[in-house]
Amino acid sequence: MTFQSLQQLLASRVWTALATAFAKEHLGQLTAEQLDEFANVSKIVIQKPKQADLGDYATPVAMALAKPSRSNPLAIAQTIASELQSPDYTVEVAKPGFINIRLSGAFLAAQLEQVLVQGDDYGRTRADTPEKILLEYVSANPTGPLHVGHGRWASLGSSLANILGFAGHKVDREFYINDAGNQMQILGESLRVRYLQALGEVIELPANAYRGKDIQEIAAELVAEVGESKRDADMVWFSRYAENKELARQKAVLAQFRTEFDQWYSERSLHAADAVEETFKDFDARGMLYRATKSRQEESGEITHRSTKVRKTPENDENPEGAEAVYFRSADFGDENDRVIRKATGQFTYITPDIAYHRDKYNRGYDRLINILGADHHGYVPRMRAAIQALGHPGDSFEVLLGQMVRLFKTNPETGEKEEMRMSKRTGDLVSIGDLIEEVGVDAARWFLLSQSLNSTINFDLDLAKSEKFDNPVFYVQYNHARCCSILRKAPERGMPLPEQYTFLKPDGSSWLVEPAERTLILRLIAAPDEIRFAAIDRTPQRLTQYAYELASDMSQFYENCPTLPPLADKVELGIRYARLGLVDATRQVLANVLTLLGIEPKTRMERIVASEEPT
């Protein structure tokens, strides 16, 4: 099921008012063609006023119409407002042309009922243009443990997939296994040497070998499984064995981190299916390639160097000086320079399999491709977007979300100072996702990795993430969800059995819930579908961490000011008490829905709960 959000509903009503006013010829010189630009209600802005006393929502649409209608925006606002009248809200006009909307108590009650009726589906909306999306994230080499940076992509990707699905899109999640190339040979050699060392042979690791303890652990597992029988196995065998073990470990830690994938796509399968060669031939047949010793831009002096940033590999696309290579005309599609896709040696550069991979994605029927990568891949975006266009797809159907690094800080017990945590206790290398989970748990790790914009470096305070105090935001949010659950558990014990259906309106049609803290909480709850919708549109899961925190804060204020259960509520009318109990249940539901989208457990009990904070 999908539902219309509150802002979508108000926008549709504003559109109806516009169309009615136009039919009455009350919109000046506005033409039908100009009016049609607003037919898509997503173009009608609905926003919250800067001052709460002005209303619950507002639209500046009259100011957008002033120029095409050649009318005063205030007059247009008055015209639209006259057509916007409804028992669901009151409408006021403010300079220079805002239309302010204040929702009625009865309307708020009806919206609150929908929270409980829709339950786990509350917040699920219709997309203006539903798309079939392939979201690719993490996509690490299967050569070692996943580090904290991968954890950021894992939490972001899995949450964004949930959010996009809730906002009306069909989303598949994919992990691209980088199991081709020189790094796999190095992995195999690293395991072979460690295996022989585990058998007692004196042998040195190559200088470029992988040196993490994970390789030693895999070597020990190999010895336990096969003894000495693989002394003479070839490098391919060792590579495959190590890859399978490393990939299994990556899958296990990602599952523990609540990050699942619909497909695990092997780069090696591209080569096995000749997809890379086919893509090369396709580009060549359509005149997208040329053979030269330098790119057209280098030859003309426009560019004197080649960018060496490529995707997911430390190697670059450079071609030996003076040798003739095959170039892709990527500059024709917005890239700064044409790119080598086949070296003079006959080897494909690393961008070529990527082009083949994305060609395969589109061939699988996806409308939009979204990749999540580290900020050091910024040079990758224009060349791949050029390739997407060369394949015949719109450039804007390909998105790359680039994220900054994660820095971990922890208090040194000896000095009392915060210090950056750089090394893993287990591997002696970068801190892994497994290390982070062990240190702070999955919920806190996901919250803190999701709580900031991708454009910001995360300074992750490990001490704060472990804290069981209200200054820890994820603890505070989970605590307020548990508080709602506690109130609902205690209600029958206090003489208030839970009803099959809550009543939020009095017999005369007015609302039981009129206190400021009640209204604030209701308005926050019914904003959830729009918060989720905009988090999907803007690709900003951090919006939901902020929303969850604000909702928890509103719940806390409601709890302090509006007693629900006896004995504190003994003097409160029974109808109000039950309406408040329904409001608590709705708050529990929305907090649970939002936390679930973020991959964070909505706890029903807290292990260490402050006794004085239990409902009394």
Buried (B, 14 or more C-beta within 10 A) or exposed (E): EEBBBBBBBBBBBBBEBBBBBBEEEBBBEBEEEBBEEBEEBBEBBBEBBEEEEBBBBBBBBBBBBBEBBEBBBBBBBBBBBBBBEEEBBBBBBBEEBBBBBBBBBBBBBBBBBBBBEBEEEBBBBEBBEEBEBBBBBBBBBBBBBBBBBBBBBBBBBBBBBBBBBBBBBBBBBBBBBBBBBEBBEBBBBBBBBBBBBBBEEEEEBEEEBBBBBBBBBBBEBBBEEEEEEBEEBEBEBBBBBBBEBBBEBBBEBBEEBBBEBEEEBBBBBBBEEEBBBBBBEBBBEEEBBBEBBBBBBBEEEEBEEBBEEBBBBEEBBBBEEEEEBBBBBBBEBEBBBBBBBBBBEEEBBBBBBBBBBBBBBBEEEBBBBBBBBBEEBEBBBBBBBBBBBBBEBEBEBBBBBBBBEBEBBBBEEEEEEBEEBEEBEBBEBBBBBBBBBEBBBBBBBBBBBBBBEBEEEBEBBBEBBBBEEBEBBBBBBBBBBBBBBBBBEBBEEBEBEEEEEBBBBBEEEEBBBEBEBBBBBBBBBBBBBBBBBBBBBEBBBBBBBBBBBBBBBBBBBBBEEBBBBBEEBEEBEEBBBBBBBBBBBBBBBBBBBBBBBBBBBBBBEBEEBEEEBEBE
